[in-house]
Amino acid sequence: MKMTINKKNFVAGAALVAAGAVTVSTMVFAMGPGGGGPGGGMGDVGNVEIGESIISVKLTTPTTGSLSRETEFIGTIEPADSVSVYPELSAKVTAVYFEAGDTVQAGDLLFEMDDSDAQLSYEIAQASYEQQVISADTTLGSDYESRLISAKSQLDSAQQSLNNARLELKDYNDGYDDSLLNAEKRRDQAETDMNEAEKAYEAAKNDPETSDEELQDLLDEYTAAEQEYLMYRNAVNELEDDDDSEARSLRNSYRNAQTAYQEALDNYNLVAGESLEDTQKATEASLKSAELSLQQSASELDKYKVYAPISGIIESKSVNEHEYTSTQTAAFVIANREDNMSVTFNATADAATALSIGDTITVSKGGNDYTAIITSIETKADESSGLFPVEAQLQENDGSLLSGVSVKVTAATARVENALLIDVDNVYYEDGQPYVFTYSDGIAHRTDIETGMSTSDQIVVESGLDLDSQIITTWHPDLADGVSVQLAEGQTDSTSSETNVDAQEPESQEELDSEETSSSASQEASLSDQEVSETTSSETTTSSEEE
């Protein structure tokens, strides 16, 4: 079967179809009856519909505000007011009155230590004081001769007591002088030399006639004297730490005897060579000295009893009866839980820098959240962890946050203020470059941006946009740079001076004429297509009949 087509009509129709395709973005072929299904042909070509599809979009604009990013830490609950009780001296514990977990009141006696040596020193000081009182009454109430005899008698007695005390201490040290007393003498002399050297240096420094060389020599002398004093002072401290109770007792007796002898000697010299007025002054001074010695002994005796400095609950105890205390170890730790508790946690350098005193943080435990305010941030990192300790005071406590409990702490470790913010969902990325689509005059534009800190919802825009930028929030697979778009219902173009109503005003006569011409051309193209179809059909039929 041979088929022929009128080439002239076919070419004319094709040209019109091609011309129409220039302005048509989408072609939809609506198949007539029998078309598109099995066994069907081309269908009814006259039912072809040609239309235009434009993306409908919604818009938003950036906002300004603050953005923060939170970090979680592991914290520990601690009492806001906690005191570690250290004994002032090392001695044997004779009685302990409280245990861990007990409640104490401020002033309660916690424990006692063996104070037999201190008690003896106190009694000696008390006897010396009483003796000075009697001596003062005798000295000021009798004639010169009787006073002189009394003073000599006291001096002899004090001399004998001093000799006996020195011999006892020397026998205890196997015939050697007491090393601590010798060290104390050297320390006192070194301290005197140091003070004199310092005065000489200060005087020379203020003297404009002093040369630099002379000033340097005086400074070297002062430095050497200071080093010698520190050496003897350290030696005294070490010897005091190594003392036992018997050595301390003998040494205290010697010191008291030495003090009593010096007082007796001063009193005798006053009585023997000074006036009554001077004698009175000396007597009063001796009495005052004895009184001060008694007070010092009483104060030393009090150190053997340790009292609670605050009211609260005993969290830990490290002393036991018949054991020796240590001045370096806390005997008791007392926590005052009536006040708010605090939480401590360790932060990295960046986090510690971002945090500030007064910041609010969240403490979480057992499904409950509590508010706390940062009260301190250490400026020096912990040597073992390299982290910076942070402490915050809890603003509330329902009783479930106990001392020593671990909790989760949430704090804002990064924040920006007055930043340009957009939703994270509106940002696209290509090869690491973030961008958004913005709207302008019916066209979508790709706009590259520079971003900063972000959260799961928002991101900071550092450059590329401003508050008037209209960001397209609608996602569409065909959305691209330069694509024509139209605003969805209810959306307005904030940058356009015309409203949607203005866009629907009657067209000018020239525009109407242009549309009529275009419509006529489209009708002619349709008729031409129909003629081509009819001609083709007619010629096909004729050819079939000829065959």
Rosetta blueprint (number, residue, H / E / L):
1 M L
2 K L
3 M L
4 T L
5 I L
6 N L
7 K H
8 K H
9 N H
10 F H
11 V H
12 A H
13 G H
14 A H
15 A H
16 L H
17 V H
18 A H
19 A H
20 G H
21 A H
22 V L
23 T L
24 V L
25 S L
26 T E
27 M E
28 V E
29 F L
30 A L
31 M L
32 G L
33 P L
34 G L
35 G L
36 G L
37 G L
38 P L
39 G L
40 G L
41 G L
42 M L
43 G L
44 D L
45 V H
46 G H
47 N H
48 V L
49 E E
50 I E
51 G E
52 E L
53 S L
54 I L
55 I E
56 S E
57 V E
58 K L
59 L E
60 T E
61 T L
62 P L
63 T E
64 T E
65 G E
66 S E
67 L E
68 S E
69 R E
70 E E
71 T E
72 E E
73 F E
74 I E
75 G E
76 T E
77 I E
78 E E
79 P E
80 A E
81 D E
82 S E
83 V E
84 S E
85 V E
86 Y L
87 P L
88 E L
89 L L
90 S L
91 A L
92 K E
93 V E
94 T E
95 A E
96 V E
97 Y L
98 F L
99 E L
100 A L
101 G L
102 D L
103 T E
104 V E
105 Q L
106 A L
107 G L
108 D L
109 L E
110 L E
111 F E
112 E E
113 M E
114 D L
115 D L
116 S H
117 D H
118 A H
119 Q H
120 L H
121 S H
122 Y H
123 E H
124 I H
125 A H
126 Q H
127 A H
128 S H
129 Y H
130 E H
131 Q H
132 Q H
133 V H
134 I H
135 S H
136 A H
137 D H
138 T H
139 T H
140 L H
141 G H
142 S L
143 D L
144 Y H
145 E H
146 S H
147 R H
148 L H
149 I H
150 S H
151 A H
152 K H
153 S H
154 Q H
155 L H
156 D H
157 S H
158 A H
159 Q H
160 Q H
161 S H
162 L H
163 N H
164 N H
165 A H
166 R H
167 L H
168 E H
169 L H
170 K H
171 D H
172 Y H
173 N L
174 D L
175 G L
176 Y L
177 D L
178 D L
179 S H
180 L H
181 L H
182 N H
183 A H
184 E H
185 K H
186 R H
187 R H
188 D H
189 Q H
190 A H
191 E H
192 T H
193 D H
194 M H
195 N H
196 E H
197 A H
198 E H
199 K H
200 A H
201 Y H
202 E H
203 A H
204 A H
205 K H
206 N L
207 D L
208 P L
209 E L
210 T L
211 S L
212 D H
213 E H
214 E H
215 L H
216 Q H
217 D H
218 L H
219 L H
220 D H
221 E H
222 Y H
223 T H
224 A H
225 A H
226 E H
227 Q H
228 E H
229 Y H
230 L H
231 M H
232 Y H
233 R H
234 N H
235 A H
236 V H
237 N H
238 E H
239 L H
240 E H
241 D H
242 D L
243 D L
244 D L
245 S H
246 E H
247 A H
248 R H
249 S H
250 L H
251 R H
252 N H
253 S H
254 Y H
255 R H
256 N H
257 A H
258 Q H
259 T H
260 A H
261 Y H
262 Q H
263 E H
264 A H
265 L H
266 D H
267 N H
268 Y H
269 N H
270 L H
271 V H
272 A H
273 G H
274 E L
275 S L
276 L H
277 E H
278 D H
279 T H
280 Q H
281 K H
282 A H
283 T H
284 E H
285 A H
286 S H
287 L H
288 K H
289 S H
290 A H
291 E H
292 L H
293 S H
294 L H
295 Q H
296 Q H
297 S H
298 A H
299 S H
300 E H
301 L H
302 D H
303 K L
304 Y L
305 K E
306 V E
307 Y E
308 A L
309 P L
310 I L
311 S L
312 G E
313 I E
314 I E
315 E E
316 S E
317 K E
318 S L
319 V L
320 N L
321 E L
322 H L
323 E L
324 Y E
325 T L
326 S L
327 T L
328 Q L
329 T L
330 A L
331 A L
332 F E
333 V E
334 I E
335 A E
336 N E
337 R E
338 E E
339 D E
340 N E
341 M E
342 S E
343 V E
344 T E
345 F E
346 N E
347 A E
348 T L
349 A H
350 D H
351 A H
352 A H
353 T H
354 A H
355 L L
356 S L
357 I L
358 G L
359 D L
360 T E
361 I E
362 T E
363 V E
364 S E
365 K E
366 G L
367 G L
368 N E
369 D E
370 Y E
371 T E
372 A E
373 I E
374 I E
375 T E
376 S E
377 I E
378 E L
379 T L
380 K L
381 A L
382 D L
383 E L
384 S L
385 S L
386 G L
387 L L
388 F E
389 P E
390 V E
391 E E
392 A E
393 Q E
394 L E
395 Q L
396 E L
397 N L
398 D L
399 G L
400 S L
401 L L
402 L L
403 S L
404 G L
405 V L
406 S E
407 V E
408 K E
409 V E
410 T E
411 A E
412 A E
413 T E
414 A E
415 R E
416 V E
417 E E
418 N E
419 A E
420 L E
421 L E
422 I E
423 D E
424 V H
425 D H
426 N H
427 V L
428 Y E
429 Y E
430 E E
431 D L
432 G L
433 Q E
434 P E
435 Y E
436 V E
437 F E
438 T E
439 Y E
440 S E
441 D L
442 G L
443 I E
444 A E
445 H E
446 R E
447 T E
448 D E
449 I L
450 E E
451 T E
452 G E
453 M E
454 S E
455 T L
456 S L
457 D L
458 Q E
459 I E
460 V E
461 V E
462 E E
463 S E
464 G L
465 L L
466 D L
467 L L
468 D L
469 S L
470 Q L
471 I E
472 I E
473 T L
474 T L
475 W L
476 H L
477 P L
478 D L
479 L L
480 A L
481 D L
482 G L
483 V L
484 S E
485 V E
486 Q E
487 L E
488 A L
489 E L
490 G L
491 Q L
492 T L
493 D L
494 S L
495 T L
496 S L
497 S L
498 E L
499 T L
500 N H
501 V H
502 D H
503 A H
504 Q L
505 E L
506 P L
507 E L
508 S L
509 Q H
510 E H
511 E H
512 L H
513 D H
514 S H
515 E H
516 E H
517 T H
518 S H
519 S H
520 S H
521 A H
522 S H
523 Q H
524 E H
525 A H
526 S H
527 L H
528 S H
529 D H
530 Q H
531 E H
532 V H
533 S H
534 E H
535 T H
536 T H
537 S H
538 S H
539 E H
540 T H
541 T H
542 T H
543 S H
544 S H
545 E H
546 E H
547 E L
